[in-house]
Amino acid sequence: MAATFVWKIHSMKKRQLEGRPDTVGLVNFSCTATQGDRKEFRDWFLMLCTPRANEFTPFADLTEAQVLGWCKTGINYEFIETEMQTKLDAEIVIPDDPKVMPWAAE
């Protein structure tokens, strides 16, 4: 079974740059992977580079999806999701009991 991954922004810190007020400088974000009743959680702080003038978005116009896109670009999110999935898969316990076969002696 594949896990469901939920990425979330928890906080952002702004910095004041000439011509680009309220530029996002630091983002706290997380990923929660859920598979059945099991969960894995990771969180990060990511310092963002100064945006180019033609790529600047005013703070009031930012969306969570846009900021998450920056964060996922700044980390290897595909590797992280694979690692979290592997950990969840490893938690699946398969009983080592020969009696689970119908022809096994009780």
C-alpha positions as CSV (number, residue, x, y, z in Angstrom):
1,M,0.0,0.0,0.0
2,A,1.3,3.4,-0.9
3,A,1.5,6.2,1.7
4,T,-0.3,9.5,1.5
5,F,2.1,12.5,1.8
6,V,0.9,15.8,3.1
7,W,3.3,18.8,2.9
8,K,2.6,21.8,5.1
9,I,4.0,25.3,5.7
10,H,4.2,26.1,9.5
11,S,5.9,29.5,9.5
12,M,7.8,32.0,7.4
13,K,10.2,34.7,8.4
14,K,10.5,37.9,6.3
15,R,13.4,40.1,5.5
16,Q,13.4,43.6,4.1
17,L,15.3,44.1,0.8
18,E,15.5,47.2,-1.2
19,G,12.8,47.2,-3.8
20,R,11.4,43.9,-2.4
21,P,9.9,44.4,1.0
22,D,8.7,41.5,3.0
23,T,10.8,38.9,1.2
24,V,10.5,35.4,2.5
25,G,13.9,34.4,4.0
26,L,13.2,31.3,6.1
27,V,10.5,28.7,5.9
28,N,9.5,26.0,8.4
29,F,7.7,23.2,6.7
30,S,6.9,19.5,7.1
31,C,5.8,16.3,5.5
32,T,3.6,13.7,7.1
33,A,3.3,10.3,5.5
34,T,0.3,8.2,6.4
35,Q,-0.1,4.5,5.6
36,G,-3.0,2.8,7.3
37,D,-2.6,3.5,11.0
38,R,1.1,4.3,10.8
39,K,2.6,7.8,10.3
40,E,6.0,9.3,9.7
41,F,6.8,12.9,10.2
42,R,9.7,15.1,9.2
43,D,10.2,18.9,9.4
44,W,12.7,21.3,8.2
45,F,13.8,24.9,8.2
46,L,15.0,26.2,4.8
47,M,16.7,29.5,4.1
48,L,15.7,30.8,0.7
49,C,17.9,32.6,-1.7
50,T,17.1,36.2,-2.7
51,P,14.6,36.1,-5.6
52,R,15.5,37.7,-8.9
53,A,13.5,40.9,-9.6
54,N,11.5,39.2,-12.3
55,E,10.6,36.3,-10.0
56,F,9.6,38.3,-7.0
57,T,6.1,37.7,-5.6
58,P,4.8,40.2,-3.1
59,F,4.3,38.6,0.3
60,A,0.5,39.3,0.3
61,D,0.2,37.4,-3.0
62,L,2.0,34.2,-2.0
63,T,0.2,30.9,-1.8
64,E,1.0,27.9,0.2
65,A,1.5,25.9,-3.0
66,Q,4.0,28.4,-4.3
67,V,6.1,28.4,-1.1
68,L,5.9,24.6,-0.9
69,G,7.2,24.5,-4.5
70,W,10.2,26.6,-3.4
71,C,10.8,24.3,-0.4
72,K,10.5,21.1,-2.4
73,T,12.9,22.5,-5.0
74,G,15.4,23.3,-2.1
75,I,15.4,19.7,-0.8
76,N,15.3,16.3,-2.6
77,Y,11.6,15.7,-1.7
78,E,11.3,12.6,-4.0
79,F,14.1,11.0,-2.0
80,I,12.5,12.0,1.3
81,E,9.1,10.6,0.2
82,T,10.8,7.3,-0.9
83,E,12.7,7.1,2.4
84,M,9.5,7.7,4.4
85,Q,7.6,5.1,2.3
86,T,10.5,2.6,2.9
87,K,10.3,3.2,6.7
88,L,6.5,2.7,6.7
89,D,6.8,-0.5,4.7
90,A,9.4,-1.9,7.1
91,E,7.0,-1.4,10.0
92,I,4.6,-4.0,8.4
93,V,4.9,-7.0,10.6
94,I,4.5,-10.4,8.9
95,P,4.1,-13.1,11.5
96,D,6.6,-16.0,11.5
97,D,4.1,-18.7,12.3
98,P,4.0,-21.9,10.4
99,K,0.5,-22.6,11.7
100,V,-1.0,-20.0,9.4
101,M,-1.1,-22.5,6.5
102,P,-4.2,-24.6,6.4
103,W,-2.1,-27.8,6.1
104,A,0.2,-27.1,9.0
105,A,-0.3,-29.2,12.2
106,E,-1.8,-27.4,15.1
